Each structure stands twice: as structure tokens, then as C-alpha cells.
């Protein structure tokens, strides 16, 4: 099983990256032997991966990182880079490779202080691997200062450093950065391809896999979670019942509160799993005795960790809300399809009775206004509007139609 097997429906991109990884070998070999570099190469020092949510931008970048660090003996015999089994591939894929550094937004932005150490690291030689790789998972969340730090590093890269940037679209990245990157755009995989992956890789029953892939419309990660996590299926079922409950103002406000509370509970569960462990590990690293006081001068470091954890909880809550809003959008999209006389591409077949009821009770114009209200709620959350206020405004708009 190669690293490319995880890329669902991205055969063209896999071919490009495989060729680049082969040429990367030639570059490393030429540099080690002090030979002239190849005149033509498909490898470059900076890559930009774009595509819609669920297309697998981060997975593609990480697979490429693994292929670049692959140390399989078969490579010398012409094997495909990225065997998936060697130490280089394995550690790059699980995130423990010493020369693959990942940067992800903890809150709504990637701050310059989060990038400083990474940029400095990009100018060092690889410690154990073939390349020094910097993977920025949320390049669209770089603010002005952190983007400028990345720009300088991409403009004047170290010879054995590769930058891998991931963003929803090319417009989400500064023109000065994207002009220095090789751009690869990923497409949304087909429902059939996602269902096939769930059956082959996760051992899911074909009927369950098909339903999960159809419900998420090709979003690989959400389809996997929906097919394997009963709690995720329960949350989705609760969201799909919401449109039938909005018959009065009190019900709208109650439904909004429930959505926000469910998202907050998700954030709390993640915090319980990670915050305590991070705090104890940092205290140990700072030299605190078991159950004892922290050394002098370390309070600021602990405060930075607490601030980071708080930003992460906020983002987790909003990401969870975004999943619910995506499910609602898909629900009303199905209602609109029924109102326009189409049943071909219904995503939420398990809620067909509710879809039929709402389709008969309203008009296509009202359904479009409801879809716009959901989009407005997402925009409000992006602008840091209080989640409860944004969701209450949305549920009231869904009731009004």
C-alpha cells in the first residue's frame, strides 16, 4: 500500500507528485556527488495545494512529504517513491518525522509567533531525512505578518527545503506567495470513489459506505467519520430534524441553543483529551516537580499555552458548528431538488419523509432564502460574531422562509 492510496479520486495529482518525487531523488543525488543539477525537473521548492473541503489537500501534501522522505531500497531499482512501509514514509504520515514540520491554525489565524521557529527551521539542513519539509495546513489563515515571514522564506529558500502550502483556493493566498509556488488543484472525489475507499480501507459495509459518501457529497474525512462513529450519525440525525421544529419563535431559540451547546460539548471533549496532557508535559519540560511549583520565570510560558488552548477550543466549536451548517445546507438543497422535480441526486435519503413534507409546504424561492440564511450564518461566524447570536438569527430566518 503506497502513500498515494489515501488520495481518493486524485489520480492526476498523484501522477504529477510521483514524477516530482522521482526528480527530487535526482536532485539529492546530484548535490551529494557535487554534480551539475538536472536542467529540467518537475520538482520545485514550494507547492500550493488547493481544492474544496474534503478533497484531501492536507492528506495530499503529507503523502508527498512521505514520498520525498521515502527510504525504501526499491527506489534505487526504479520503484515508485512513497512505498508507505519504510521508516521515512511511516513517520512522515503519522507526523513524527524530524524533518517534516507541520503548521496549523490553532485559532482563527496563524500568528507570526507561531511561524518564527518554523521559518528558522526551514533554513537548516535535514537532520535525518532527505529534505527539510514545512507543511502549512491552513495557509489561508496566515495573517499579514505571518504571511510576510513565509514569503521571505519562500523567496530565498534553503537548497534542501520544500514548502507545502494548503488552502481552499488560490485566491486565499497572497499573490506574492502563490506566484512562487507550483499550483495543484484537487477536485471533489465522486461519491462512488469515497464509498469504495470506505469499503476497502475501513471495512465498512457497502450500504453504510454508500449512504455516508452520499450524505457528505464526497467529503472524505466526514464520510469516514460518519461511517465509523455512531455519535457523529446521531448528531447529524438531530440536525436534520431541526427544520421540522421551527414552527414558533421559542422553538427557534431552543434549536439554536442546542446547536451551540452540541458544538461546545465537542470542543470540551477535545480539550479534556489534549489540554491536560499538554499542560503536564510542559510542566515537566520546565522542571516542575510532581505536584510541585513551577520554577521562577515560567509563568509566561504557561500563560501562552493556556491562550493557545483557549483559541483551539473556540475554533473547534466553530468547526463543529460548520459541520452542522453544512448538513443543513445539504438538507435544503435536497428540498430544492424535490421542488424542482428531481430525485436523482438526493443526498439525505434517510430523511426523505421530512424532505417531501418541506418540499410540499414551501416554494423554491423560500428554500433558496433559507440556504442564503445558512450561508449568512457561516459568514457571521467567520467574522467572529457570537455563535449563539449568529445561529439564532439563522433559525429565525429559516422559520420565516
TILUMDREN-880910 format. One record per residue (C-alpha): residue in three letters; residue number from 1; y, x, z. Coordinates in pm, whole numbers. Layout:
N
<code = ALA&pos = NUM&y = Y&x = X&z = Z>
...
END
This chain:
401
<code = UNK&pos = 1&y = 0&x = 0&z = 0>
<code = UNK&pos = 2&y = 320&x = 169&z = -119>
<code = UNK&pos = 3&y = 666&x = 119&z = 26>
<code = UNK&pos = 4&y = 755&x = -85&z = -282>
<code = UNK&pos = 5&y = 505&x = -358&z = -195>
<code = UNK&pos = 6&y = 752&x = -505&z = 54>
<code = UNK&pos = 7&y = 1010&x = -573&z = -220>
<code = UNK&pos = 8&y = 941&x = -930&z = -324>
<code = UNK&pos = 9&y = 1041&x = -1013&z = -681>
<code = UNK&pos = 10&y = 1238&x = -688&z = -730>
<code = UNK&pos = 11&y = 1021&x = -510&z = -989>
<code = UNK&pos = 12&y = 1315&x = -384&z = -1197>
<code = UNK&pos = 13&y = 1487&x = -235&z = -894>
<code = UNK&pos = 14&y = 1162&x = -72&z = -781>
<code = UNK&pos = 15&y = 1124&x = 98&z = -1118>
<code = UNK&pos = 16&y = 1478&x = 238&z = -1102>
<code = UNK&pos = 17&y = 1434&x = 369&z = -749>
<code = UNK&pos = 18&y = 1091&x = 518&z = -821>
<code = UNK&pos = 19&y = 1240&x = 714&z = -1110>
<code = UNK&pos = 20&y = 1527&x = 827&z = -889>
<code = UNK&pos = 21&y = 1287&x = 942&z = -617>
<code = UNK&pos = 22&y = 1093&x = 1145&z = -873>
<code = UNK&pos = 23&y = 1413&x = 1313&z = -989>
<code = UNK&pos = 24&y = 1509&x = 1374&z = -625>
<code = UNK&pos = 25&y = 1194&x = 1587&z = -596>
<code = UNK&pos = 26&y = 1309&x = 1795&z = -891>
<code = UNK&pos = 27&y = 1649&x = 1846&z = -729>
<code = UNK&pos = 28&y = 1495&x = 1963&z = -400>
<code = UNK&pos = 29&y = 1252&x = 2196&z = -579>
<code = UNK&pos = 30&y = 1526&x = 2347&z = -795>
<code = UNK&pos = 31&y = 1754&x = 2403&z = -496>
<code = UNK&pos = 32&y = 1475&x = 2563&z = -290>
<code = UNK&pos = 33&y = 1386&x = 2801&z = -575>
<code = UNK&pos = 34&y = 1753&x = 2878&z = -646>
<code = UNK&pos = 35&y = 1707&x = 2745&z = -999>
<code = UNK&pos = 36&y = 1963&x = 2558&z = -1211>
<code = UNK&pos = 37&y = 1975&x = 2187&z = -1132>
<code = UNK&pos = 38&y = 1843&x = 1946&z = -1398>
<code = UNK&pos = 39&y = 2114&x = 1841&z = -1642>
<code = UNK&pos = 40&y = 2013&x = 1475&z = -1639>
<code = UNK&pos = 41&y = 1897&x = 1298&z = -1327>
<code = UNK&pos = 42&y = 1857&x = 939&z = -1218>
<code = UNK&pos = 43&y = 1922&x = 1049&z = -860>
<code = UNK&pos = 44&y = 2268&x = 1041&z = -705>
<code = UNK&pos = 45&y = 2421&x = 1093&z = -361>
<code = UNK&pos = 46&y = 2539&x = 734&z = -298>
<code = UNK&pos = 47&y = 2384&x = 395&z = -372>
<code = UNK&pos = 48&y = 2513&x = 41&z = -327>
<code = UNK&pos = 49&y = 2258&x = -240&z = -290>
<code = UNK&pos = 50&y = 2393&x = -593&z = -332>
<code = UNK&pos = 51&y = 2234&x = -935&z = -351>
<code = UNK&pos = 52&y = 2228&x = -1278&z = -187>
<code = UNK&pos = 53&y = 2098&x = -1331&z = 169>
<code = UNK&pos = 54&y = 1722&x = -1298&z = 182>
<code = UNK&pos = 55&y = 1691&x = -1089&z = -134>
<code = UNK&pos = 56&y = 1593&x = -785&z = 74>
<code = UNK&pos = 57&y = 1889&x = -548&z = 49>
<code = UNK&pos = 58&y = 1812&x = -362&z = 371>
<code = UNK&pos = 59&y = 1437&x = -354&z = 303>
<code = UNK&pos = 60&y = 1501&x = -210&z = -43>
<code = UNK&pos = 61&y = 1730&x = 61&z = 93>
<code = UNK&pos = 62&y = 1479&x = 150&z = 365>
<code = UNK&pos = 63&y = 1193&x = 162&z = 113>
<code = UNK&pos = 64&y = 1399&x = 402&z = -100>
<code = UNK&pos = 65&y = 1471&x = 613&z = 208>
<code = UNK&pos = 66&y = 1097&x = 630&z = 278>
<code = UNK&pos = 67&y = 1024&x = 731&z = -83>
<code = UNK&pos = 68&y = 1282&x = 1011&z = -58>
<code = UNK&pos = 69&y = 1120&x = 1138&z = 263>
<code = UNK&pos = 70&y = 761&x = 1093&z = 140>
<code = UNK&pos = 71&y = 544&x = 1399&z = 204>
<code = UNK&pos = 72&y = 220&x = 1274&z = 51>
<code = UNK&pos = 73&y = 17&x = 1554&z = -117>
<code = UNK&pos = 74&y = -34&x = 1318&z = -412>
<code = UNK&pos = 75&y = 330&x = 1364&z = -512>
<code = UNK&pos = 76&y = 259&x = 1716&z = -634>
<code = UNK&pos = 77&y = -11&x = 1570&z = -857>
<code = UNK&pos = 78&y = 221&x = 1311&z = -1010>
<code = UNK&pos = 79&y = 170&x = 1035&z = -755>
<code = UNK&pos = 80&y = 432&x = 763&z = -705>
<code = UNK&pos = 81&y = 688&x = 854&z = -435>
<code = UNK&pos = 82&y = 659&x = 630&z = -132>
<code = UNK&pos = 83&y = 288&x = 622&z = -51>
<code = UNK&pos = 84&y = 353&x = 417&z = 262>
<code = UNK&pos = 85&y = 99&x = 612&z = 473>
<code = UNK&pos = 86&y = 235&x = 962&z = 529>
<code = UNK&pos = 87&y = 444&x = 1057&z = 830>
<code = UNK&pos = 88&y = 766&x = 1062&z = 625>
<code = UNK&pos = 89&y = 714&x = 711&z = 488>
<code = UNK&pos = 90&y = 592&x = 563&z = 817>
<code = UNK&pos = 91&y = 874&x = 693&z = 1035>
<code = UNK&pos = 92&y = 1141&x = 604&z = 778>
<code = UNK&pos = 93&y = 1011&x = 247&z = 754>
<code = UNK&pos = 94&y = 996&x = 186&z = 1130>
<code = UNK&pos = 95&y = 1332&x = 355&z = 1193>
<code = UNK&pos = 96&y = 1226&x = 665&z = 1387>
<code = UNK&pos = 97&y = 1269&x = 935&z = 1122>
<code = UNK&pos = 98&y = 1504&x = 1207&z = 1249>
<code = UNK&pos = 99&y = 1683&x = 1228&z = 913>
<code = UNK&pos = 100&y = 1725&x = 856&z = 840>
<code = UNK&pos = 101&y = 2026&x = 725&z = 1032>
<code = UNK&pos = 102&y = 2092&x = 351&z = 1032>
<code = UNK&pos = 103&y = 2431&x = 190&z = 1099>
<code = UNK&pos = 104&y = 2450&x = -187&z = 1152>
<code = UNK&pos = 105&y = 2731&x = -411&z = 1271>
<code = UNK&pos = 106&y = 2690&x = -498&z = 1638>
<code = UNK&pos = 107&y = 2979&x = -746&z = 1633>
<code = UNK&pos = 108&y = 3187&x = -884&z = 1351>
<code = UNK&pos = 109&y = 3293&x = -534&z = 1234>
<code = UNK&pos = 110&y = 3164&x = -179&z = 1212>
<code = UNK&pos = 111&y = 3421&x = 12&z = 1415>
<code = UNK&pos = 112&y = 3535&x = 363&z = 1333>
<code = UNK&pos = 113&y = 3398&x = 489&z = 1666>
<code = UNK&pos = 114&y = 3055&x = 365&z = 1553>
<code = UNK&pos = 115&y = 3084&x = 574&z = 1234>
<code = UNK&pos = 116&y = 3225&x = 904&z = 1365>
<code = UNK&pos = 117&y = 2896&x = 1055&z = 1483>
<code = UNK&pos = 118&y = 2719&x = 929&z = 1171>
<code = UNK&pos = 119&y = 2976&x = 1082&z = 938>
<code = UNK&pos = 120&y = 2948&x = 1414&z = 1123>
<code = UNK&pos = 121&y = 2569&x = 1391&z = 1095>
<code = UNK&pos = 122&y = 2598&x = 1341&z = 717>
<code = UNK&pos = 123&y = 2737&x = 1694&z = 681>
<code = UNK&pos = 124&y = 2435&x = 1857&z = 846>
<code = UNK&pos = 125&y = 2117&x = 1973&z = 674>
<code = UNK&pos = 126&y = 1798&x = 1769&z = 718>
<code = UNK&pos = 127&y = 1617&x = 1858&z = 1040>
<code = UNK&pos = 128&y = 1261&x = 1783&z = 930>
<code = UNK&pos = 129&y = 1282&x = 1574&z = 613>
<code = UNK&pos = 130&y = 1372&x = 1636&z = 252>
<code = UNK&pos = 131&y = 1708&x = 1455&z = 270>
<code = UNK&pos = 132&y = 1968&x = 1352&z = 525>
<code = UNK&pos = 133&y = 1993&x = 976&z = 468>
<code = UNK&pos = 134&y = 2265&x = 742&z = 600>
<code = UNK&pos = 135&y = 2178&x = 372&z = 569>
<code = UNK&pos = 136&y = 2469&x = 130&z = 630>
<code = UNK&pos = 137&y = 2316&x = -218&z = 657>
<code = UNK&pos = 138&y = 2639&x = -419&z = 675>
<code = UNK&pos = 139&y = 2882&x = -232&z = 452>
<code = UNK&pos = 140&y = 3089&x = -549&z = 407>
<code = UNK&pos = 141&y = 3171&x = -531&z = 780>
<code = UNK&pos = 142&y = 3336&x = -190&z = 761>
<code = UNK&pos = 143&y = 3695&x = -228&z = 877>
<code = UNK&pos = 144&y = 3981&x = -27&z = 728>
<code = UNK&pos = 145&y = 3939&x = 280&z = 949>
<code = UNK&pos = 146&y = 3560&x = 297&z = 934>
<code = UNK&pos = 147&y = 3566&x = 239&z = 556>
<code = UNK&pos = 148&y = 3805&x = 529&z = 513>
<code = UNK&pos = 149&y = 3572&x = 752&z = 716>
<code = UNK&pos = 150&y = 3283&x = 656&z = 487>
<code = UNK&pos = 151&y = 3498&x = 709&z = 177>
<code = UNK&pos = 152&y = 3576&x = 1066&z = 272>
<code = UNK&pos = 153&y = 3208&x = 1141&z = 334>
<code = UNK&pos = 154&y = 3104&x = 982&z = 3>
<code = UNK&pos = 155&y = 3378&x = 1165&z = -188>
<code = UNK&pos = 156&y = 3271&x = 1506&z = -56>
<code = UNK&pos = 157&y = 2900&x = 1475&z = 29>
<code = UNK&pos = 158&y = 2676&x = 1747&z = 159>
<code = UNK&pos = 159&y = 2424&x = 1865&z = -105>
<code = UNK&pos = 160&y = 2119&x = 1715&z = 69>
<code = UNK&pos = 161&y = 2278&x = 1390&z = 196>
<code = UNK&pos = 162&y = 2225&x = 1043&z = 48>
<code = UNK&pos = 163&y = 2431&x = 735&z = 142>
<code = UNK&pos = 164&y = 2267&x = 391&z = 108>
<code = UNK&pos = 165&y = 2513&x = 102&z = 146>
<code = UNK&pos = 166&y = 2409&x = -267&z = 161>
<code = UNK&pos = 167&y = 2644&x = -563&z = 105>
<code = UNK&pos = 168&y = 2622&x = -922&z = -29>
<code = UNK&pos = 169&y = 2833&x = -844&z = -337>
<code = UNK&pos = 170&y = 3012&x = -554&z = -498>
<code = UNK&pos = 171&y = 3348&x = -718&z = -417>
<code = UNK&pos = 172&y = 3271&x = -686&z = -45>
<code = UNK&pos = 173&y = 3305&x = -306&z = -65>
<code = UNK&pos = 174&y = 3625&x = -109&z = -118>
<code = UNK&pos = 175&y = 3677&x = -23&z = -488>
<code = UNK&pos = 176&y = 3719&x = 343&z = -397>
<code = UNK&pos = 177&y = 3377&x = 346&z = -229>
<code = UNK&pos = 178&y = 3185&x = 141&z = -483>
<code = UNK&pos = 179&y = 3320&x = 349&z = -771>
<code = UNK&pos = 180&y = 3137&x = 648&z = -621>
<code = UNK&pos = 181&y = 2806&x = 467&z = -580>
<code = UNK&pos = 182&y = 2528&x = 375&z = -819>
<code = UNK&pos = 183&y = 2505&x = -4&z = -801>
<code = UNK&pos = 184&y = 2181&x = -205&z = -791>
<code = UNK&pos = 185&y = 2197&x = -584&z = -769>
<code = UNK&pos = 186&y = 1898&x = -768&z = -626>
<code = UNK&pos = 187&y = 1812&x = -1126&z = -721>
<code = UNK&pos = 188&y = 1676&x = -1406&z = -506>
<code = UNK&pos = 189&y = 1297&x = -1395&z = -536>
<code = UNK&pos = 190&y = 1120&x = -1703&z = -662>
<code = UNK&pos = 191&y = 961&x = -1948&z = -420>
<code = UNK&pos = 192&y = 621&x = -1864&z = -571>
<code = UNK&pos = 193&y = 671&x = -1489&z = -514>
<code = UNK&pos = 194&y = 767&x = -1541&z = -148>
<code = UNK&pos = 195&y = 472&x = -1773&z = -88>
<code = UNK&pos = 196&y = 235&x = -1522&z = -246>
<code = UNK&pos = 197&y = 374&x = -1247&z = -21>
<code = UNK&pos = 198&y = 319&x = -1460&z = 292>
<code = UNK&pos = 199&y = -42&x = -1523&z = 194>
<code = UNK&pos = 200&y = -118&x = -1159&z = 106>
<code = UNK&pos = 201&y = 78&x = -975&z = 374>
<code = UNK&pos = 202&y = 85&x = -1219&z = 667>
<code = UNK&pos = 203&y = -244&x = -1403&z = 618>
<code = UNK&pos = 204&y = -67&x = -1741&z = 614>
<code = UNK&pos = 205&y = -248&x = -2046&z = 479>
<code = UNK&pos = 206&y = -134&x = -2117&z = 120>
<code = UNK&pos = 207&y = 0&x = -2465&z = 205>
<code = UNK&pos = 208&y = 203&x = -2336&z = 502>
<code = UNK&pos = 209&y = 331&x = -2039&z = 300>
<code = UNK&pos = 210&y = 440&x = -2262&z = 14>
<code = UNK&pos = 211&y = 621&x = -2500&z = 249>
<code = UNK&pos = 212&y = 803&x = -2214&z = 426>
<code = UNK&pos = 213&y = 904&x = -2048&z = 99>
<code = UNK&pos = 214&y = 1027&x = -2378&z = -44>
<code = UNK&pos = 215&y = 1220&x = -2467&z = 271>
<code = UNK&pos = 216&y = 1404&x = -2133&z = 275>
<code = UNK&pos = 217&y = 1456&x = -2121&z = -103>
<code = UNK&pos = 218&y = 1339&x = -1764&z = -148>
<code = UNK&pos = 219&y = 1488&x = -1610&z = 169>
<code = UNK&pos = 220&y = 1211&x = -1362&z = 254>
<code = UNK&pos = 221&y = 1286&x = -1296&z = 622>
<code = UNK&pos = 222&y = 1349&x = -1660&z = 711>
<code = UNK&pos = 223&y = 1036&x = -1769&z = 524>
<code = UNK&pos = 224&y = 829&x = -1515&z = 717>
<code = UNK&pos = 225&y = 973&x = -1630&z = 1049>
<code = UNK&pos = 226&y = 931&x = -1997&z = 965>
<code = UNK&pos = 227&y = 568&x = -1944&z = 866>
<code = UNK&pos = 228&y = 477&x = -1735&z = 1171>
<code = UNK&pos = 229&y = 699&x = -1864&z = 1455>
<code = UNK&pos = 230&y = 637&x = -2217&z = 1591>
<code = UNK&pos = 231&y = 968&x = -2208&z = 1780>
<code = UNK&pos = 232&y = 1155&x = -2148&z = 1453>
<code = UNK&pos = 233&y = 983&x = -2450&z = 1299>
<code = UNK&pos = 234&y = 1080&x = -2663&z = 1598>
<code = UNK&pos = 235&y = 1446&x = -2555&z = 1575>
<code = UNK&pos = 236&y = 1454&x = -2634&z = 1204>
<code = UNK&pos = 237&y = 1297&x = -2977&z = 1260>
<code = UNK&pos = 238&y = 1564&x = -3054&z = 1522>
<code = UNK&pos = 239&y = 1842&x = -2952&z = 1280>
<code = UNK&pos = 240&y = 1703&x = -3172&z = 1002>
<code = UNK&pos = 241&y = 1709&x = -3474&z = 1236>
<code = UNK&pos = 242&y = 2077&x = -3422&z = 1314>
<code = UNK&pos = 243&y = 2221&x = -3612&z = 1011>
<code = UNK&pos = 244&y = 2048&x = -3933&z = 1123>
<code = UNK&pos = 245&y = 2204&x = -3913&z = 1470>
<code = UNK&pos = 246&y = 2572&x = -3905&z = 1372>
<code = UNK&pos = 247&y = 2638&x = -4279&z = 1398>
<code = UNK&pos = 248&y = 2914&x = -4258&z = 1659>
<code = UNK&pos = 249&y = 3165&x = -4008&z = 1796>
<code = UNK&pos = 250&y = 2974&x = -3943&z = 2117>
<code = UNK&pos = 251&y = 2660&x = -3861&z = 1922>
<code = UNK&pos = 252&y = 2857&x = -3618&z = 1703>
<code = UNK&pos = 253&y = 2988&x = -3431&z = 2005>
<code = UNK&pos = 254&y = 2645&x = -3423&z = 2167>
<code = UNK&pos = 255&y = 2481&x = -3291&z = 1850>
<code = UNK&pos = 256&y = 2744&x = -3017&z = 1821>
<code = UNK&pos = 257&y = 2686&x = -2913&z = 2182>
<code = UNK&pos = 258&y = 2310&x = -2896&z = 2125>
<code = UNK&pos = 259&y = 2350&x = -2674&z = 1817>
<code = UNK&pos = 260&y = 2579&x = -2435&z = 2002>
<code = UNK&pos = 261&y = 2355&x = -2431&z = 2311>
<code = UNK&pos = 262&y = 2047&x = -2353&z = 2099>
<code = UNK&pos = 263&y = 2230&x = -2061&z = 1936>
<code = UNK&pos = 264&y = 2346&x = -1935&z = 2276>
<code = UNK&pos = 265&y = 1989&x = -1951&z = 2403>
<code = UNK&pos = 266&y = 1874&x = -1736&z = 2110>
<code = UNK&pos = 267&y = 2140&x = -1478&z = 2198>
<code = UNK&pos = 268&y = 2040&x = -1489&z = 2563>
<code = UNK&pos = 269&y = 1673&x = -1427&z = 2482>
<code = UNK&pos = 270&y = 1761&x = -1126&z = 2269>
<code = UNK&pos = 271&y = 1986&x = -992&z = 2545>
<code = UNK&pos = 272&y = 1710&x = -1028&z = 2803>
<code = UNK&pos = 273&y = 1475&x = -830&z = 2580>
<code = UNK&pos = 274&y = 1711&x = -543&z = 2499>
<code = UNK&pos = 275&y = 2011&x = -519&z = 2734>
<code = UNK&pos = 276&y = 1821&x = -431&z = 3049>
<code = UNK&pos = 277&y = 1613&x = -166&z = 2874>
<code = UNK&pos = 278&y = 1922&x = -10&z = 2712>
<code = UNK&pos = 279&y = 2109&x = -4&z = 3042>
<code = UNK&pos = 280&y = 1825&x = 164&z = 3231>
<code = UNK&pos = 281&y = 1771&x = 420&z = 2955>
<code = UNK&pos = 282&y = 2141&x = 509&z = 2955>
<code = UNK&pos = 283&y = 2150&x = 540&z = 3336>
<code = UNK&pos = 284&y = 1851&x = 773&z = 3322>
<code = UNK&pos = 285&y = 2015&x = 980&z = 3047>
<code = UNK&pos = 286&y = 2332&x = 1007&z = 3257>
<code = UNK&pos = 287&y = 2134&x = 1141&z = 3552>
<code = UNK&pos = 288&y = 2132&x = 840&z = 3783>
<code = UNK&pos = 289&y = 1852&x = 842&z = 4038>
<code = UNK&pos = 290&y = 1617&x = 546&z = 4050>
<code = UNK&pos = 291&y = 1822&x = 268&z = 4209>
<code = UNK&pos = 292&y = 2098&x = 514&z = 4296>
<code = UNK&pos = 293&y = 2461&x = 556&z = 4199>
<code = UNK&pos = 294&y = 2583&x = 683&z = 3867>
<code = UNK&pos = 295&y = 2739&x = 1031&z = 3856>
<code = UNK&pos = 296&y = 3118&x = 1052&z = 3859>
<code = UNK&pos = 297&y = 3293&x = 1011&z = 3526>
<code = UNK&pos = 298&y = 3022&x = 796&z = 3364>
<code = UNK&pos = 299&y = 3172&x = 451&z = 3428>
<code = UNK&pos = 300&y = 3346&x = 457&z = 3090>
<code = UNK&pos = 301&y = 3017&x = 518&z = 2909>
<code = UNK&pos = 302&y = 2856&x = 223&z = 3085>
<code = UNK&pos = 303&y = 3157&x = 6&z = 3000>
<code = UNK&pos = 304&y = 3120&x = 98&z = 2631>
<code = UNK&pos = 305&y = 2756&x = -10&z = 2643>
<code = UNK&pos = 306&y = 2848&x = -343&z = 2807>
<code = UNK&pos = 307&y = 3114&x = -407&z = 2542>
<code = UNK&pos = 308&y = 2863&x = -333&z = 2266>
<code = UNK&pos = 309&y = 2608&x = -568&z = 2420>
<code = UNK&pos = 310&y = 2867&x = -843&z = 2450>
<code = UNK&pos = 311&y = 2961&x = -806&z = 2081>
<code = UNK&pos = 312&y = 2595&x = -817&z = 1987>
<code = UNK&pos = 313&y = 2538&x = -1139&z = 2184>
<code = UNK&pos = 314&y = 2836&x = -1301&z = 2007>
<code = UNK&pos = 315&y = 2706&x = -1202&z = 1667>
<code = UNK&pos = 316&y = 2352&x = -1315&z = 1749>
<code = UNK&pos = 317&y = 2483&x = -1658&z = 1850>
<code = UNK&pos = 318&y = 2681&x = -1691&z = 1527>
<code = UNK&pos = 319&y = 2389&x = -1569&z = 1317>
<code = UNK&pos = 320&y = 2169&x = -1834&z = 1477>
<code = UNK&pos = 321&y = 2431&x = -2099&z = 1405>
<code = UNK&pos = 322&y = 2447&x = -1977&z = 1046>
<code = UNK&pos = 323&y = 2073&x = -2036&z = 1007>
<code = UNK&pos = 324&y = 2118&x = -2395&z = 1129>
<code = UNK&pos = 325&y = 2410&x = -2448&z = 890>
<code = UNK&pos = 326&y = 2202&x = -2310&z = 603>
<code = UNK&pos = 327&y = 1926&x = -2562&z = 685>
<code = UNK&pos = 328&y = 2183&x = -2843&z = 694>
<code = UNK&pos = 329&y = 2325&x = -2736&z = 358>
<code = UNK&pos = 330&y = 1977&x = -2741&z = 208>
<code = UNK&pos = 331&y = 1916&x = -3087&z = 354>
<code = UNK&pos = 332&y = 2230&x = -3237&z = 197>
<code = UNK&pos = 333&y = 2158&x = -3055&z = -127>
<code = UNK&pos = 334&y = 1826&x = -3244&z = -139>
<code = UNK&pos = 335&y = 2010&x = -3570&z = -64>
<code = UNK&pos = 336&y = 2241&x = -3499&z = -357>
<code = UNK&pos = 337&y = 1945&x = -3425&z = -585>
<code = UNK&pos = 338&y = 1788&x = -3762&z = -497>
<code = UNK&pos = 339&y = 2119&x = -3942&z = -556>
<code = UNK&pos = 340&y = 2138&x = -3782&z = -899>
<code = UNK&pos = 341&y = 1782&x = -3886&z = -982>
<code = UNK&pos = 342&y = 1594&x = -3555&z = -939>
<code = UNK&pos = 343&y = 1293&x = -3482&z = -721>
<code = UNK&pos = 344&y = 1184&x = -3162&z = -894>
<code = UNK&pos = 345&y = 1336&x = -2905&z = -659>
<code = UNK&pos = 346&y = 1333&x = -3079&z = -320>
<code = UNK&pos = 347&y = 1319&x = -2805&z = -56>
<code = UNK&pos = 348&y = 1266&x = -3020&z = 253>
<code = UNK&pos = 349&y = 965&x = -3223&z = 155>
<code = UNK&pos = 350&y = 868&x = -3266&z = 520>
<code = UNK&pos = 351&y = 1188&x = -3469&z = 577>
<code = UNK&pos = 352&y = 1158&x = -3690&z = 269>
<code = UNK&pos = 353&y = 1196&x = -4018&z = 460>
<code = UNK&pos = 354&y = 1529&x = -3906&z = 606>
<code = UNK&pos = 355&y = 1640&x = -3778&z = 266>
<code = UNK&pos = 356&y = 1562&x = -4111&z = 100>
<code = UNK&pos = 357&y = 1742&x = -4304&z = 374>
<code = UNK&pos = 358&y = 2062&x = -4100&z = 346>
<code = UNK&pos = 359&y = 2049&x = -4093&z = -32>
<code = UNK&pos = 360&y = 2043&x = -4476&z = -45>
<code = UNK&pos = 361&y = 2312&x = -4511&z = 222>
<code = UNK&pos = 362&y = 2578&x = -4290&z = 60>
<code = UNK&pos = 363&y = 2724&x = -4169&z = -265>
<code = UNK&pos = 364&y = 2707&x = -3828&z = -437>
<code = UNK&pos = 365&y = 3080&x = -3783&z = -367>
<code = UNK&pos = 366&y = 3027&x = -3833&z = 7>
<code = UNK&pos = 367&y = 2735&x = -3589&z = 5>
<code = UNK&pos = 368&y = 2949&x = -3326&z = -165>
<code = UNK&pos = 369&y = 3217&x = -3373&z = 100>
<code = UNK&pos = 370&y = 2955&x = -3320&z = 370>
<code = UNK&pos = 371&y = 2837&x = -2997&z = 203>
<code = UNK&pos = 372&y = 3201&x = -2884&z = 191>
<code = UNK&pos = 373&y = 3237&x = -2963&z = 564>
<code = UNK&pos = 374&y = 2943&x = -2733&z = 641>
<code = UNK&pos = 375&y = 3098&x = -2457&z = 429>
<code = UNK&pos = 376&y = 3428&x = -2505&z = 614>
<code = UNK&pos = 377&y = 3246&x = -2465&z = 946>
<code = UNK&pos = 378&y = 3094&x = -2136&z = 830>
<code = UNK&pos = 379&y = 3437&x = -2013&z = 721>
<code = UNK&pos = 380&y = 3582&x = -2109&z = 1060>
<code = UNK&pos = 381&y = 3309&x = -1913&z = 1239>
<code = UNK&pos = 382&y = 3383&x = -1611&z = 1019>
<code = UNK&pos = 383&y = 3747&x = -1637&z = 1134>
<code = UNK&pos = 384&y = 3629&x = -1627&z = 1499>
<code = UNK&pos = 385&y = 3707&x = -1992&z = 1574>
<code = UNK&pos = 386&y = 3533&x = -2101&z = 1896>
<code = UNK&pos = 387&y = 3181&x = -2210&z = 1789>
<code = UNK&pos = 388&y = 3189&x = -2545&z = 1971>
<code = UNK&pos = 389&y = 3523&x = -2646&z = 1814>
<code = UNK&pos = 390&y = 3404&x = -2548&z = 1465>
<code = UNK&pos = 391&y = 3074&x = -2734&z = 1497>
<code = UNK&pos = 392&y = 3236&x = -3045&z = 1650>
<code = UNK&pos = 393&y = 3477&x = -3061&z = 1356>
<code = UNK&pos = 394&y = 3182&x = -3035&z = 1121>
<code = UNK&pos = 395&y = 2974&x = -3309&z = 1284>
<code = UNK&pos = 396&y = 3272&x = -3544&z = 1280>
<code = UNK&pos = 397&y = 3322&x = -3471&z = 910>
<code = UNK&pos = 398&y = 2951&x = -3531&z = 843>
<code = UNK&pos = 399&y = 2980&x = -3871&z = 1012>
<code = UNK&pos = 400&y = 3289&x = -3965&z = 808>
<code = UNK&pos = 401&y = 3137&x = -3857&z = 477>
END
